[in-house]
Every structure is written in structure tokens, then in C-alpha cells.
Amino acid sequence: MTPNLDREKQLAAQQAVQYIQNDQIVGLGTGSSAVHAVQAIGRLVQEGLRIQGVPTSIRTKELAESLNIPLLDINEVEAIDLTIDGADEFTTDLMLIKGGGGALLREKIVASLTRRQIIITDSSKKVEKLGKFKLPIEVIPFASHYVMNQLNQRGGKGVIRTSGDKPFLTDQGNYIVDTDFGLIDDPAALAHELKTIEGLVGHGLFINLTHEVIMGMGDTTQSFR
């Protein structure tokens, strides 16, 4: 039987929001899994939960506002207590690829400020090795050709993400280069190497930023720590 992946995301979100406590600052993720968490948080706020949210994208900000979740600008906070976000791939040692929704730069900044980062996914996102999902890389438009050449020299085949007949633009006004490195033997080494490329402002490898992954699996969930 084919798993109901959306149902699995809902189950993971329902478990994750149970960690939220009154008076916390909560990071609000972006993407199809995170939407379930933001909606669940909205219901809890309606029932009396007192939190302030920090959204990771304009889309999430608009959703949170529609649910009357109080929000903070990220520049107003020194630390975030808990963030709930999704992932495009994860391994059991808590390495991730993120950025399918195009919010990887803001998501990584929020994750870097977060004391406890919980990732929620469906069962299709668990992999032995990262890399079947193309690695999203955020680049400034001015440097896109240069960066793509640099990625090619490092074994990556990149394509600029499009929206309709134009390049997709992130909330920061940058391009996303979806890059195929094949299966990645050493994600930490690749992450370090990508940081050396001028004009590359963010990449979707999340290393040492996650404290727990909650994966929906059929009618239950499984946690990885």
C-alpha cells in the first residue's frame, strides 16, 4: 500500500508541536511539512498558547499572520527556543538537504539561532546517503555564471531554478541553482568547500544544526536523535 505522505507529515507535526511551551520564541519553518506545524501552532494559540514566532519566509509569515500567531523580526531576538521545520532528505545521523521550498538561507539563519531544532518529515525523506535530491544553492544573480562554473569544477551539475519562464527568486532576491553532485560521500567536507566560492550565499546542506527528526511512518511516528 502506498503511504499517505501528507498524513505522515501531519502526524510528525502534531508530535513536534507538543514540545512548545508558553512564553517561548518559536521558529516557523517553510515548506509542505512545516505548513502543518504552523497550522497546528495557530490552533494552539487560539486555545491560549503564548508564544512569539520567527518565520523563515514571506510565505510562512503570511500564513502565521492569517492564524493570528504573534511574530517577531529575527533582528529583535538573540536566540530562538525551538524551531520546527521540514527537510527534503535526511540521514539517521541528522544531516539534511533543505531548500526545495527556496527558503534555505533564512532557514539556516533561524536554525543557527535555535536552541532546539526539530525536523518533521514523511517517510520518503529518509535516505542512506544525501544527494538523490539535488542540492539547492543560493547565489547572487551577478555571480550565477561564475558560481555554476565553480560548481562544475567540483563535480556538480547546476541548473538555475525557474518559475514560469523566469528565474525563481528567493525572498532575498537571489537565484537558486539546483545542483546534482550524485550521492554525497562527505556532506561536511562539501559544505566546507562550498563556503569558499564567492557569490554563493547559502547552500542546503544542514550539518550539526538538527537535534531531532520526527518522521511520520504510516499511522505512527519515529524519532531520530
NUDO-643698 format. One record per residue: x, y, z of N, C-alpha, C in turn. Coordinates in Angstrom, 2 decimals, padded with zeros to 5 digits. Atoms other than C-alpha are relative to their C-alpha. Example, Ala and Ser with C-alpha at 12.3 -4.5 7.8 and 13.67 -1.06 7.14 Angstrom:
# residues 2
+---------+---------+---------+---------+---------+---------+---------+---------+---------+
:     nc1 :     nc2 :     nc3 :    cac1 :    cac2 :    cac3 :     cc1 :     cc2 :     cc3 :
+---------+---------+---------+---------+---------+---------+---------+---------+---------+
:  000.89 : -001.19 :  000.00 :  012.30 : -004.50 :  007.80 :  000.90 :  001.20 :  000.00 :
: -000.82 : -001.19 : -000.06 :  013.67 : -001.06 :  007.14 : -000.77 :  001.09 :  000.73 :
+---------+---------+---------+---------+---------+---------+---------+---------+---------+
//
This chain:
# residues 225
+---------+---------+---------+---------+---------+---------+---------+---------+---------+
:     nc1 :     nc2 :     nc3 :    cac1 :    cac2 :    cac3 :     cc1 :     cc2 :     cc3 :
+---------+---------+---------+---------+---------+---------+---------+---------+---------+
:  000.84 : -001.20 :  000.00 :  000.00 :  000.00 :  000.00 :  000.88 :  001.25 :  000.00 :
: -000.76 : -001.24 :  000.07 :  001.32 :  003.44 : -000.93 : -000.28 :  000.84 :  001.24 :
:  000.24 : -000.79 : -001.21 :  001.86 :  005.55 :  002.21 : -000.63 :  001.35 : -000.33 :
:  000.60 : -001.33 :  000.12 : -000.19 :  008.71 :  002.67 :  001.01 :  000.99 :  000.58 :
: -001.11 : -000.83 : -000.46 :  002.75 :  011.12 :  002.82 : -000.48 :  001.26 :  000.69 :
:  000.50 : -001.21 : -000.64 :  000.66 :  014.16 :  003.70 : -000.48 : -000.32 :  001.42 :
:  000.43 :  000.44 : -001.33 : -000.87 :  012.25 :  006.61 :  001.21 : -000.20 :  000.91 :
: -001.22 :  000.19 : -000.79 :  002.63 :  011.29 :  007.76 :  000.58 :  001.34 :  000.46 :
: -000.47 : -001.34 : -000.38 :  003.65 :  014.97 :  007.73 : -000.86 :  000.57 :  001.13 :
:  000.90 : -000.50 : -001.05 :  000.59 :  015.84 :  009.81 :  000.31 : -000.65 :  001.34 :
: -000.30 :  000.71 : -001.24 :  001.43 :  013.16 :  012.39 :  001.30 :  000.51 :  000.62 :
: -001.28 : -000.50 : -000.51 :  005.02 :  014.38 :  012.67 : -000.17 :  001.40 :  000.58 :
:  000.23 : -001.37 : -000.49 :  003.84 :  017.98 :  013.06 : -000.73 : -000.02 :  001.33 :
:  000.76 :  000.07 : -001.25 :  001.34 :  017.03 :  015.76 :  000.89 : -000.40 :  001.18 :
: -000.91 :  000.40 : -001.07 :  004.09 :  015.35 :  017.76 :  000.97 :  001.13 :  000.33 :
: -001.01 : -001.05 : -000.22 :  006.57 :  018.21 :  017.29 : -000.55 :  001.17 :  000.81 :
:  000.53 : -001.19 : -000.69 :  004.26 :  020.97 :  018.50 : -000.24 : -000.25 :  001.48 :
:  000.16 :  000.30 : -001.43 :  003.85 :  019.16 :  021.81 :  001.19 :  000.46 :  000.83 :
: -001.18 : -000.47 : -000.71 :  007.34 :  020.36 :  022.70 : -000.08 :  001.50 :  000.31 :
:  000.07 : -001.45 : -000.19 :  006.29 :  024.03 :  022.58 : -000.58 :  000.32 :  001.37 :
:  000.46 : -000.43 : -001.31 :  005.86 :  025.76 :  025.92 : -000.34 :  001.49 : -000.03 :
:  000.36 : -001.41 : -000.11 :  004.35 :  029.07 :  026.94 :  001.24 :  000.89 :  000.10 :
: -001.01 : -001.06 : -000.08 :  006.49 :  032.19 :  026.52 :  001.29 : -000.34 : -000.75 :
: -001.16 :  000.30 :  000.83 :  008.89 :  030.57 :  024.05 : -000.02 :  000.84 : -001.27 :
: -000.14 : -000.51 :  001.36 :  010.21 :  032.09 :  020.85 :  000.17 : -001.21 : -000.90 :
:  000.08 :  001.21 :  000.82 :  009.45 :  029.57 :  018.11 :  000.28 :  000.33 : -001.46 :
: -000.27 : -000.14 :  001.43 :  010.98 :  029.37 :  014.64 : -001.02 : -000.76 : -000.82 :
:  001.06 :  000.57 :  000.85 :  008.38 :  028.70 :  011.96 :  000.59 : -000.31 : -001.38 :
: -000.65 :  000.43 :  001.23 :  009.67 :  026.67 :  009.03 : -000.82 :  000.26 : -001.24 :
:  000.60 : -000.20 :  001.31 :  008.83 :  026.74 :  005.34 : -000.09 : -001.34 : -000.73 :
:  000.16 :  001.22 :  000.78 :  007.52 :  024.00 :  003.05 : -001.23 : -000.77 :  000.40 :
:  001.25 :  000.72 : -000.17 :  004.77 :  021.43 :  002.90 : -000.13 : -000.64 :  001.38 :
:  000.07 :  000.56 : -001.36 :  005.67 :  019.74 :  006.20 : -000.19 :  001.10 :  001.03 :
:  000.06 : -001.09 : -000.97 :  006.18 :  023.00 :  008.05 : -001.37 :  000.66 :  000.03 :
:  001.35 : -000.57 :  000.03 :  002.76 :  024.25 :  006.93 : -000.89 : -000.68 :  001.04 :
:  000.80 :  000.73 : -000.99 :  001.17 :  021.52 :  009.05 :  000.34 :  000.45 :  001.42 :
: -000.40 : -000.43 : -001.33 :  003.20 :  022.64 :  012.06 : -000.51 :  001.40 :  000.30 :
:  000.47 : -001.37 : -000.21 :  002.33 :  026.32 :  011.61 : -001.51 :  000.00 :  000.23 :
:  001.45 :  000.08 : -000.21 : -001.35 :  025.44 :  011.30 : -000.33 : -000.55 :  001.38 :
:  000.23 :  000.56 : -001.34 : -001.15 :  023.32 :  014.47 :  000.34 :  001.03 :  001.08 :
: -000.35 : -001.06 : -000.95 :  000.60 :  026.18 :  016.29 : -001.09 :  001.05 :  000.05 :
:  001.10 : -000.96 :  000.04 : -002.15 :  028.52 :  015.14 : -001.18 : -000.45 :  000.83 :
:  001.11 :  000.52 : -000.80 : -004.76 :  026.25 :  016.71 :  000.33 :  000.09 :  001.49 :
: -000.39 : -000.08 : -001.41 : -002.78 :  026.14 :  019.96 : -000.04 :  001.44 :  000.51 :
:  000.07 : -001.42 : -000.38 : -002.50 :  029.94 :  020.02 : -001.45 :  000.40 :  000.23 :
:  001.43 : -000.30 : -000.16 : -006.25 :  030.16 :  019.55 : -000.53 : -000.56 :  001.32 :
:  000.43 :  000.64 : -001.26 : -006.61 :  027.86 :  022.58 :  000.70 :  000.61 :  001.22 :
: -000.61 : -000.70 : -001.13 : -004.40 :  030.14 :  024.70 :  001.50 : -000.11 :  000.13 :
: -001.45 :  000.10 : -000.06 : -000.77 :  029.19 :  024.00 :  000.63 :  001.37 : -000.24 :
: -000.70 : -001.28 :  000.11 :  001.52 :  032.20 :  024.49 :  001.39 : -000.23 : -000.56 :
: -001.33 :  000.09 :  000.61 :  004.43 :  032.22 :  022.04 :  000.17 :  001.18 : -000.95 :
: -000.28 : -000.92 :  001.08 :  006.11 :  034.51 :  019.57 :  000.77 : -000.76 : -001.07 :
: -000.60 :  000.75 :  001.09 :  007.08 :  033.18 :  016.16 :  000.99 :  000.82 : -000.80 :
: -000.95 : -000.60 :  000.93 :  010.01 :  033.91 :  013.86 : -000.12 : -000.78 : -001.32 :
:  000.21 :  000.73 :  001.25 :  009.07 :  032.98 :  010.27 :  001.27 : -000.07 : -000.84 :
: -001.18 :  000.20 :  000.85 :  011.64 :  031.64 :  007.80 : -000.23 :  000.43 : -001.44 :
:  000.28 : -000.45 :  001.37 :  009.97 :  033.05 :  004.68 : -001.19 :  000.94 :  000.02 :
:  001.17 : -000.87 :  000.15 :  007.46 :  035.58 :  003.46 : -001.28 : -000.83 : -000.01 :
:  001.18 :  000.87 :  000.06 :  005.04 :  032.72 :  002.73 : -000.42 : -000.43 :  001.40 :
:  000.31 :  000.43 : -001.36 :  005.28 :  031.46 :  006.30 : -000.49 :  001.17 :  000.83 :
:  000.45 : -001.19 : -000.73 :  004.93 :  034.99 :  007.67 : -001.47 :  000.28 : -000.29 :
:  001.40 : -000.27 :  000.37 :  001.69 :  035.47 :  005.73 : -000.93 : -001.04 :  000.58 :
:  000.83 :  001.05 : -000.59 :  000.34 :  032.10 :  006.90 : -000.15 :  000.22 :  001.50 :
:  000.06 : -000.21 : -001.45 :  001.23 :  032.84 :  010.53 : -000.89 :  001.19 :  000.35 :
:  000.84 : -001.17 : -000.25 : -000.40 :  036.27 :  010.35 : -001.47 : -000.34 : -000.17 :
:  001.39 :  000.38 :  000.22 : -003.57 :  034.71 :  008.95 : -000.55 : -000.84 :  001.14 :
:  000.39 :  000.84 : -001.14 : -003.62 :  032.40 :  012.01 :  000.14 :  000.74 :  001.33 :
: -000.13 : -000.86 : -001.20 : -003.02 :  035.29 :  014.45 :  001.11 : -000.46 :  000.94 :
: -001.18 :  000.35 : -000.80 :  000.34 :  033.94 :  015.62 :  000.85 :  001.26 :  000.16 :
: -000.85 : -001.19 : -000.19 :  002.31 :  036.82 :  017.20 :  001.40 : -000.25 : -000.56 :
: -001.28 :  000.17 :  000.68 :  005.53 :  037.39 :  015.26 :  001.04 :  001.01 :  000.48 :
: -001.14 : -000.86 : -000.27 :  008.96 :  038.84 :  015.92 :  000.87 :  000.08 : -001.25 :
: -001.05 : -000.10 :  001.01 :  011.51 :  040.17 :  013.45 :  001.24 : -000.70 :  000.54 :
: -001.15 :  000.77 : -000.48 :  014.60 :  037.97 :  013.62 :  001.08 :  000.90 :  000.61 :
: -001.01 : -000.91 : -000.54 :  016.76 :  041.04 :  014.33 : -000.35 :  000.51 :  001.39 :
:  000.41 : -000.37 : -001.35 :  014.83 :  041.51 :  017.57 :  000.32 : -001.10 :  001.02 :
: -000.22 :  001.12 : -000.92 :  015.92 :  038.17 :  019.06 :  001.48 : -000.38 :  000.05 :
: -001.36 :  000.50 : -000.19 :  019.18 :  036.86 :  020.48 :  000.07 : -001.51 : -000.16 :
:  000.04 :  001.45 :  000.11 :  018.09 :  033.22 :  020.48 : -001.45 : -000.43 : -000.21 :
:  001.31 :  000.59 :  000.24 :  015.16 :  031.04 :  019.42 : -000.06 : -001.30 :  000.79 :
:  000.09 :  001.16 : -000.88 :  013.96 :  028.39 :  021.85 : -000.16 : -001.30 : -000.77 :
:  000.37 :  001.22 :  000.72 :  012.56 :  025.88 :  019.37 : -000.41 :  000.37 : -001.42 :
:  000.44 : -000.17 :  001.38 :  012.21 :  025.69 :  015.59 : -000.52 : -001.33 : -000.52 :
:  000.55 :  001.18 :  000.67 :  010.04 :  023.22 :  013.68 :  000.02 :  000.27 : -001.49 :
: -000.17 : -000.20 :  001.44 :  010.93 :  022.86 :  010.01 : -000.01 : -001.36 : -000.68 :
: -000.02 :  001.23 :  000.77 :  010.96 :  020.27 :  007.24 :  001.35 : -000.23 : -000.65 :
: -001.23 :  000.30 :  000.72 :  013.64 :  018.69 :  005.05 : -000.36 : -000.75 : -001.28 :
:  000.19 :  000.73 :  001.25 :  013.99 :  017.29 :  001.55 :  000.63 : -001.38 :  000.05 :
: -000.62 :  001.30 : -000.29 :  016.31 :  014.49 :  002.67 :  000.62 :  000.08 :  001.38 :
: -000.77 :  000.06 : -001.24 :  017.78 :  013.35 :  005.97 :  000.58 : -001.39 :  000.17 :
: -000.60 :  001.27 : -000.38 :  020.08 :  010.64 :  007.25 : -000.18 : -000.20 :  001.51 :
:  000.23 :  000.28 : -001.41 :  019.87 :  008.96 :  010.63 :  001.03 :  000.66 :  000.91 :
: -000.95 : -000.78 : -000.81 :  022.96 :  010.91 :  011.78 : -000.30 :  001.49 : -000.11 :
:  000.57 : -001.35 : -000.07 :  020.87 :  014.07 :  011.32 :  000.72 :  001.00 : -000.92 :
: -000.44 : -000.91 :  001.06 :  022.44 :  015.51 :  008.18 : -001.16 :  000.16 : -000.98 :
:  001.18 : -000.32 :  000.80 :  019.93 :  017.20 :  005.89 :  000.38 :  000.66 : -001.32 :
:  000.09 : -000.93 :  001.13 :  019.31 :  018.65 :  002.48 : -001.32 :  000.72 :  000.13 :
:  001.17 : -000.86 : -000.06 :  016.90 :  021.57 :  002.63 :  000.08 :  001.02 : -001.14 :
:  000.01 : -001.06 :  001.00 :  015.85 :  024.29 :  000.23 : -000.90 : -000.24 : -001.19 :
:  000.94 :  000.24 :  001.09 :  013.28 :  022.69 : -002.02 : -001.06 :  001.08 : -000.12 :
:  000.96 : -001.10 :  000.00 :  010.94 :  025.50 : -001.00 :  000.62 :  001.36 : -000.27 :
: -000.67 : -001.25 :  000.36 :  013.56 :  028.13 : -001.77 :  000.35 :  000.90 :  001.16 :
: -000.22 : -000.86 : -001.17 :  013.95 :  029.43 :  001.80 :  001.25 : -000.40 :  000.78 :
: -001.11 :  000.61 : -000.73 :  017.25 :  027.75 :  002.68 :  000.85 :  000.99 :  000.76 :
: -000.86 : -000.96 : -000.68 :  019.18 :  030.91 :  003.59 : -000.63 :  000.46 :  001.31 :
:  000.67 : -000.43 : -001.23 :  016.63 :  032.21 :  006.07 : -000.18 : -001.18 :  000.96 :
:  000.16 :  001.17 : -000.86 :  016.01 :  028.67 :  007.35 :  001.29 : -000.30 :  000.76 :
: -001.27 :  000.30 : -000.66 :  019.72 :  028.23 :  008.09 :  000.34 :  001.04 :  001.05 :
: -000.24 : -001.05 : -000.99 :  019.97 :  031.58 :  009.86 : -000.85 : -000.27 :  001.25 :
:  000.87 :  000.31 : -001.13 :  016.98 :  030.68 :  012.03 :  000.52 : -001.23 :  000.76 :
: -000.53 :  001.20 : -000.65 :  018.43 :  027.22 :  012.70 :  001.25 :  000.31 :  000.82 :
: -001.24 : -000.34 : -000.69 :  021.76 :  028.77 :  013.72 : -000.27 :  000.72 :  001.32 :
:  000.38 : -000.71 : -001.22 :  019.96 :  030.84 :  016.37 : -000.82 : -000.88 :  000.96 :
:  000.98 :  000.83 : -000.71 :  017.89 :  027.91 :  017.63 :  000.66 : -000.94 :  000.99 :
: -000.51 :  000.91 : -001.04 :  018.48 :  026.01 :  020.86 : -000.40 : -001.45 : -000.28 :
:  000.46 :  001.37 :  000.31 :  016.42 :  023.00 :  019.70 : -000.72 :  000.01 : -001.34 :
:  000.54 :  000.05 :  001.36 :  015.78 :  022.33 :  016.02 : -000.63 : -001.37 : -000.22 :
:  000.71 :  001.25 :  000.28 :  013.13 :  019.70 :  015.26 : -000.42 :  000.01 : -001.47 :
:  000.35 :  000.17 :  001.42 :  012.73 :  018.49 :  011.68 : -001.13 : -001.02 : -000.09 :
:  001.12 :  000.92 :  000.20 :  009.45 :  016.88 :  010.62 : -000.06 : -000.39 : -001.47 :
:  000.01 :  000.49 :  001.38 :  009.16 :  014.71 :  007.51 : -000.98 : -001.16 : -000.14 :
:  000.66 :  001.27 :  000.29 :  007.27 :  011.93 :  005.84 :  001.08 : -001.05 : -000.24 :
: -000.95 :  001.12 :  000.05 :  008.87 :  008.51 :  005.37 :  000.81 : -000.03 : -001.29 :
: -000.75 :  000.01 :  001.26 :  010.05 :  009.24 :  001.81 :  001.30 :  000.79 :  000.10 :
: -001.15 : -000.91 : -000.09 :  012.68 :  011.71 :  003.06 :  001.24 : -000.66 :  000.63 :
: -001.12 :  000.69 : -000.66 :  014.88 :  009.19 :  004.93 :  000.85 : -000.71 : -001.06 :
: -000.92 :  000.59 :  000.98 :  017.96 :  008.16 :  002.92 :  001.25 : -000.52 :  000.70 :
: -001.29 :  000.49 : -000.52 :  021.19 :  006.25 :  003.47 :  001.09 :  001.05 : -000.23 :
: -000.95 : -001.05 :  000.35 :  023.22 :  008.97 :  001.71 : -000.75 :  001.16 : -000.62 :
:  000.59 : -001.17 :  000.63 :  022.29 :  012.52 :  000.81 :  000.43 :  000.10 : -001.46 :
: -000.42 : -000.34 :  001.35 :  022.28 :  013.58 : -002.81 : -000.92 : -000.43 : -001.12 :
:  000.97 :  000.31 :  001.05 :  019.44 :  011.96 : -004.72 : -000.83 :  001.23 : -000.31 :
:  000.65 : -001.30 :  000.18 :  017.60 :  015.25 : -004.17 :  001.09 :  001.02 : -000.34 :
: -001.02 : -000.96 :  000.41 :  019.54 :  017.95 : -005.98 :  000.19 :  001.07 :  001.07 :
: -000.35 : -000.94 : -001.08 :  021.32 :  020.32 : -003.61 : -000.31 :  001.44 : -000.42 :
:  000.28 : -001.40 :  000.31 :  019.80 :  023.82 : -003.65 :  001.14 :  000.90 :  000.49 :
: -001.08 : -000.93 : -000.33 :  022.45 :  026.55 : -003.69 : -000.47 :  001.41 : -000.37 :
:  000.47 : -001.36 :  000.24 :  021.57 :  030.24 : -003.35 :  001.18 :  000.87 : -000.42 :
: -001.08 : -000.83 :  000.55 :  023.66 :  032.65 : -005.43 : -000.55 :  001.38 : -000.35 :
:  000.43 : -001.31 :  000.47 :  023.55 :  036.35 : -006.17 : -000.04 : -000.05 : -001.53 :
:  000.13 :  000.08 :  001.45 :  022.38 :  036.84 : -009.78 :  001.27 :  000.41 : -000.75 :
: -001.22 : -000.51 :  000.64 :  025.56 :  038.79 : -010.69 :  001.05 : -001.09 : -000.15 :
: -001.06 :  001.02 : -000.04 :  027.68 :  035.74 : -009.85 : -000.46 : -001.36 : -000.50 :
:  000.57 :  001.32 :  000.28 :  025.44 :  032.96 : -011.17 :  000.84 : -000.81 : -000.99 :
: -000.80 :  000.74 :  000.99 :  027.57 :  032.03 : -014.22 :  001.31 : -000.47 :  000.63 :
: -001.26 :  000.35 : -000.66 :  030.79 :  032.11 : -012.20 : -000.21 : -001.15 :  000.99 :
:  000.23 :  001.04 : -001.01 :  029.31 :  030.04 : -009.38 : -000.28 : -001.34 : -000.66 :
:  000.31 :  001.27 :  000.67 :  027.93 :  027.43 : -011.77 :  001.26 : -000.63 : -000.58 :
: -001.28 :  000.54 :  000.48 :  031.39 :  027.06 : -013.35 :  000.82 : -000.59 :  001.15 :
: -000.72 :  000.51 : -001.16 :  032.91 :  026.65 : -009.88 : -000.61 : -001.31 :  000.50 :
:  000.66 :  001.24 : -000.40 :  030.33 :  024.02 : -009.00 :  000.36 : -001.14 : -000.96 :
: -000.33 :  001.01 :  001.00 :  031.07 :  022.18 : -012.25 :  001.42 : -000.53 :  000.23 :
: -001.36 :  000.43 : -000.27 :  034.78 :  022.11 : -011.38 :  000.08 : -000.92 :  001.21 :
:  000.04 :  000.84 : -001.20 :  033.81 :  020.44 : -008.10 : -000.91 : -001.21 : -000.17 :
:  000.79 :  001.19 :  000.29 :  031.73 :  017.77 : -009.80 : -001.50 :  000.18 :  000.07 :
:  001.42 : -000.28 : -000.09 :  028.35 :  019.47 : -009.55 : -000.57 :  000.54 : -001.29 :
:  000.69 : -000.48 :  001.20 :  025.95 :  019.98 : -012.44 : -001.21 :  000.81 :  000.45 :
:  001.03 : -000.89 : -000.52 :  023.79 :  023.01 : -011.67 : -000.91 :  000.56 : -001.07 :
:  001.01 : -000.62 :  000.86 :  020.61 :  024.38 : -013.22 : -000.70 :  001.08 :  000.81 :
:  000.71 : -001.07 : -000.69 :  019.06 :  027.72 : -012.30 : -001.48 : -000.34 :  000.07 :
:  001.42 :  000.29 : -000.20 :  015.62 :  027.11 : -010.83 : -000.85 :  001.09 : -000.66 :
:  000.87 : -000.97 :  000.68 :  012.81 :  028.76 : -012.78 : -001.39 : -000.01 :  000.61 :
:  001.41 : -000.14 : -000.36 :  009.32 :  029.98 : -012.03 : -000.69 :  000.56 : -001.23 :
:  000.49 : -000.39 :  001.32 :  007.37 :  030.08 : -015.27 :  001.16 :  000.07 : -000.97 :
: -001.09 : -000.15 :  000.96 :  009.75 :  031.42 : -017.89 :  001.11 :  000.90 :  000.51 :
: -001.01 : -000.86 : -000.60 :  011.89 :  033.43 : -015.46 :  000.71 : -000.74 :  001.13 :
: -000.66 :  000.61 : -001.15 :  014.46 :  032.54 : -012.81 : -000.82 :  000.19 :  001.27 :
:  000.62 : -000.10 : -001.32 :  012.94 :  031.77 : -009.42 :  000.85 :  000.93 :  000.86 :
: -000.70 : -000.91 : -000.90 :  013.84 :  034.50 : -006.92 : -000.33 : -000.33 :  001.44 :
:  000.21 :  000.22 : -001.42 :  014.32 :  033.88 : -003.22 : -000.53 :  001.29 :  000.63 :
:  000.46 : -001.19 : -000.72 :  012.97 :  036.27 : -000.59 :  001.09 :  001.07 :  000.07 :
: -001.11 : -000.96 :  000.01 :  016.43 :  037.90 : -000.73 :  000.30 :  000.51 : -001.40 :
: -000.23 : -000.43 :  001.37 :  016.18 :  038.40 : -004.49 :  001.13 : -000.74 : -000.71 :
: -001.08 :  000.79 :  000.59 :  018.74 :  035.69 : -005.29 : -000.54 : -001.15 : -000.84 :
:  000.33 :  001.19 :  000.77 :  018.77 :  032.71 : -007.66 :  000.25 : -001.24 :  000.86 :
: -000.30 :  001.33 : -000.53 :  018.65 :  029.05 : -006.65 :  000.58 : -000.84 : -001.14 :
: -000.59 :  000.95 :  000.95 :  020.99 :  026.69 : -008.51 : -000.17 : -001.39 :  000.59 :
:  000.21 :  001.38 : -000.46 :  019.75 :  023.12 : -008.08 :  001.11 : -000.86 : -000.61 :
: -001.28 :  000.57 :  000.42 :  022.94 :  021.09 : -008.24 :  000.08 : -001.49 :  000.31 :
: -000.11 :  001.45 : -000.14 :  023.48 :  017.38 : -008.80 :  001.46 : -000.36 :  000.23 :
: -001.33 :  000.50 : -000.32 :  026.59 :  016.08 : -007.03 :  000.02 : -001.52 :  000.05 :
:  000.12 :  001.42 : -000.24 :  025.38 :  012.49 : -007.11 : -000.14 : -000.24 :  001.49 :
:  000.05 :  000.30 : -001.43 :  025.33 :  010.69 : -003.77 :  001.25 :  000.58 :  000.66 :
: -001.06 : -000.78 : -000.63 :  027.45 :  012.72 : -001.36 :  000.66 : -000.83 :  001.10 :
: -000.71 :  000.84 : -000.97 :  030.09 :  010.69 :  000.50 :  000.33 :  000.75 :  001.28 :
: -000.42 : -000.78 : -001.16 :  031.18 :  013.51 :  002.83 : -000.70 :  001.36 : -000.02 :
:  000.75 : -001.26 :  000.05 :  028.49 :  016.19 :  003.25 :  000.71 :  001.15 :  000.72 :
: -000.67 : -001.06 : -000.75 :  030.53 :  018.11 :  005.84 :  001.14 :  000.60 : -000.81 :
: -001.11 : -000.50 :  000.82 :  033.53 :  018.38 :  003.51 : -000.53 :  000.83 : -001.17 :
:  000.59 : -000.77 :  001.11 :  031.32 :  019.52 :  000.62 : -000.53 :  001.33 :  000.51 :
:  000.51 : -001.25 : -000.57 :  029.63 :  022.10 :  002.85 :  001.13 :  000.99 :  000.22 :
: -001.16 : -000.87 : -000.22 :  033.04 :  023.48 :  003.81 :  000.54 :  000.53 : -001.32 :
: -000.53 : -000.41 :  001.30 :  034.17 :  023.58 :  000.18 : -000.89 :  001.05 : -000.65 :
:  000.91 : -000.96 :  000.64 :  031.06 :  025.44 : -000.98 :  000.14 :  001.39 :  000.59 :
: -000.15 : -001.30 : -000.65 :  031.74 :  028.21 :  001.53 :  001.12 :  000.83 : -000.62 :
: -001.13 : -000.71 :  000.58 :  034.89 :  029.11 : -000.42 : -000.33 :  000.69 : -001.31 :
:  000.35 : -000.53 :  001.32 :  033.01 :  030.12 : -003.59 : -000.63 :  001.39 :  000.17 :
:  000.53 : -001.36 : -000.08 :  032.50 :  033.88 : -003.93 : -001.32 :  000.09 : -000.78 :
:  001.29 : -000.17 :  000.66 :  028.92 :  034.86 : -004.78 : -001.02 : -001.05 :  000.39 :
:  000.90 :  001.03 : -000.53 :  027.48 :  031.71 : -003.22 : -000.36 :  000.43 :  001.43 :
:  000.39 : -000.56 : -001.30 :  025.46 :  032.96 : -000.26 : -000.64 : -001.01 :  000.94 :
:  000.58 :  001.03 : -000.87 :  023.94 :  029.75 :  001.05 : -000.17 : -001.30 : -000.75 :
:  000.24 :  001.32 :  000.61 :  023.57 :  026.03 :  000.43 : -000.88 : -000.82 :  000.92 :
:  001.01 :  000.77 : -000.72 :  021.08 :  023.41 :  001.51 :  000.50 : -001.15 :  000.82 :
: -000.53 :  001.01 : -000.91 :  023.42 :  021.13 :  003.44 : -000.07 :  000.54 :  001.43 :
:  000.14 : -000.38 : -001.40 :  022.43 :  021.38 :  007.10 :  000.75 : -001.03 :  000.84 :
: -000.88 :  000.88 : -000.75 :  025.21 :  019.88 :  009.22 :  000.08 :  000.51 :  001.43 :
: -000.10 : -000.36 : -001.43 :  025.18 :  019.89 :  013.05 : -000.96 :  001.13 :  000.38 :
:  001.01 : -001.01 : -000.31 :  022.05 :  022.05 :  013.13 : -001.30 : -000.61 :  000.50 :
:  001.26 :  000.68 : -000.33 :  019.38 :  019.45 :  013.95 :  000.16 : -000.82 :  001.28 :
: -000.03 :  000.75 : -001.25 :  018.59 :  017.99 :  017.36 : -000.89 : -001.24 : -000.04 :
:  000.91 :  001.15 :  000.10 :  015.76 :  015.63 :  016.38 : -000.72 :  000.05 : -001.34 :
:  000.88 :  000.15 :  001.16 :  013.98 :  014.38 :  013.28 : -001.17 : -000.87 :  000.42 :
:  001.21 :  000.79 : -000.24 :  010.39 :  013.22 :  013.71 : -000.57 : -000.35 : -001.37 :
:  000.45 :  000.47 :  001.30 :  009.32 :  011.12 :  010.74 : -001.34 : -000.70 :  000.15 :
:  001.24 :  000.74 :  000.09 :  005.75 :  010.13 :  010.05 :  000.23 : -001.31 : -000.74 :
: -000.20 :  001.32 :  000.61 :  005.55 :  006.44 :  009.17 : -001.30 : -000.78 :  000.12 :
:  001.31 :  000.64 : -000.07 :  002.16 :  005.03 :  008.29 : -000.91 :  000.75 :  000.95 :
:  000.88 : -000.62 : -000.99 : -000.10 :  005.70 :  011.26 :  000.72 :  000.36 :  001.29 :
: -000.76 : -000.31 : -001.20 :  002.72 :  006.40 :  013.70 :  001.17 :  000.92 : -000.37 :
: -001.19 : -000.81 :  000.26 :  005.98 :  008.34 :  014.02 :  001.23 : -000.71 :  000.54 :
: -001.29 :  000.49 : -000.48 :  009.63 :  007.54 :  014.53 :  000.92 :  001.19 :  000.19 :
: -000.90 : -001.12 : -000.30 :  012.20 :  009.85 :  016.13 :  001.44 : -000.43 : -000.15 :
: -001.44 :  000.21 :  000.12 :  015.90 :  010.13 :  015.36 :  000.68 :  001.14 :  000.73 :
: -000.72 : -001.02 : -000.78 :  018.23 :  011.97 :  017.76 :  001.50 : -000.23 : -000.11 :
+---------+---------+---------+---------+---------+---------+---------+---------+---------+
//
